[in-house]
Amino acid sequence: MLDSEANRELFEEQLEVIVKAFSQEKFSHHGKHYQIPPDVPYRGYQLKELTLVPRPITQPVDIWQPLVSANPRGIDFMAKMGIKPLIANNPPAALEEKLTMLQSARAKYGKETNLGEDMALGFRMFIAESKEKAIKLARPYFEEAMKFAGPLGVKPLTPEQNESVVNKGRTAGVALPTLDEAVEAGSWICGTSEDVVESLKVIEEKYPGVERVNIAAVMGMPLDVFKDQLSIVSEEVMPSFKN
């Protein structure tokens, strides 16, 4: 379980099997980890192919996967298999790096795309009457999410910072990331609905291929708060975008 390269190798072969099963009326697979079908007699004949029943009606099947790290092997595999990524909560520099890497990898396999095409961008956001109030209201959820994301490595923290997170920020001399810093860096959007529209318009102009935006609740955000935020987005943000 701790061998990341072995895990990746197994995952890649598993996905190859799934894509074959989804896309082909009959399929077989003979790889390092899987022999499908096994080379055995079946009802008087040697079994050579299998059929998935039922197969998806809509073809080709869209496959989506979160893109967290900028691992070149992972991005190359996504491009090769036509996987569409969800890239969430990245500051502008990291976001552009991932979009550019994926665009180049797709071109390697003969698919030319605009920056942001065939992917979804995810944002953490909070909307209130002012930027200051939005940050104040969202801060507890940001800090709660850090308790989850830090130890898992989703949010890069030092060992000392992770220990401080466990101790609710009470470790002397250890500074933790703040929501104000995240807003300044662009990985969070906090402000009025007009502020959110403006931020998304900048993304739309910079990455013309973007058609999908994902807005997710953070760890610890109550359901009623998140539903209120979604209502504000649908009523005050979405009308500013035609798609």
C-alpha positions, 0 to 999 in steps of 0.5 A: 500500500505504501509503494506509490509506483506499484499502486500507480502501475496497478491503477493504470492497468485497471483503468485500461481494463475498464475503458476496454470494457466500456468501449468495445463490444467484446474485449480481452486484456493481457497485462502484468496484473490481469489476464481477462478472460483467463485462458480456460475452457468454457462450455466446450471452447477456449474462452478468448473474449468477454462482453460487459453487460450492460455497456454504457449507452453514451459513447465515449464514456467521460472519465473524470479524475481529480488532478492534485499533483503535477506528476508528469507520469500521471498527467501523461496517462490522463492525456493518453486515456482521455481522462478529464481532470478536476483541478481544484484550489490551486493558486494561479501559478500552480493552476497554469502549470498543470493546465500547460502540462496537460495541454502539452501531454494531450498534443503528444497524443494528437489532441490539440486543446485550448487551455482549460478545455475538457476539464473542470476547475474547482474553487473554494469560495464564500460570499457575503456582504463584503470581503472582510465578512466573507473571510470572517465567516469562512475562516472556521471552515478553512481551519477545520479543513486544514486538519483533514488536508494537512496530515493527508498531504493534500495541503503542504504543511511541515511536520511542525505545522501538522503537529500544531494543527492537531493541537488546534494551533497552540504549538508555540512558535509555529505559524499556520497558513491563514485564510487571508493568505489563501485569498491573497494567493487566489486559491480561495475566493471570498467577497461579494457576488460581484467579487466572485464574478470578477474573479471568474471572469479573469479565469474565463479570459485567461483560459478560454477553454474552461466550460466547467467550474466546480464549487465544493463545500469544505470539511466542516461546513454545515449543510445549510450554510453550503446550500445558502452559498449555492443559492447565492451562486445560482442567483447572483453569479451564474447569470453573468455567464452564458454557459 
